[in-house]
Amino acid sequence: MRSSSLSARGGIRVERLGVGGDLLGRGRAGGQRSAARQTSEGRPTLPVVGVSGSGDAARAVLKRRRLEHPYAIAPFPGAQGLWLIRVGEAAPLGYLKSRTVRGGYVFDVYAHCRDDAGGRPWVHTSSSFNAGVAWAVQHDPEIRALIARSTPAPDVWPPAQ
């Protein structure tokens, strides 16, 4: 089943394919390829294929639930992607940073200090947000020992807006 309509731009006919056909014009019985479709004016028709618009990706990101944990502090309310890991009023343990891998997310744990090169030492990667925070809290003594051996982090948290 096909339906078609004239587009407001240039009179190109847009063809919508229903259940009974495919993009090559074959019906359900298949096998027969039809000639190129044209309007009565000789202009080609274009099949409409379900392509997502640019706003669909943004809506999918905004619909994701916010990641929250009592020990993970975002730099400002509603922020996603970077959290400070702190248990109570103690000095911070480190940071949890999200990144994409093969269409999903992983969460890297970094210690709250600087290494010899001036970067943050990576200590663990988790497959989920809660697992990353839990790992850091469970390995508190090891992370604190690394912080004691390293250069202190000069950063103030949360960062100035």
Secondary structure, 3 states (H helix, E strand, C coil): CEEEEECCCCCCEEEEECCCECCCCCECCCCCCCCCCECCCCCEEEECCCCCCHHHHHHHHHHCCCCCECCEECCCCCCCCEEEECCCCCCCCEEEEEEEECCEEEEEEEECEECCCCCCCEEEEECCHHHHHHHHHHCHHHHHHHHHHCEECCCCCCCCC
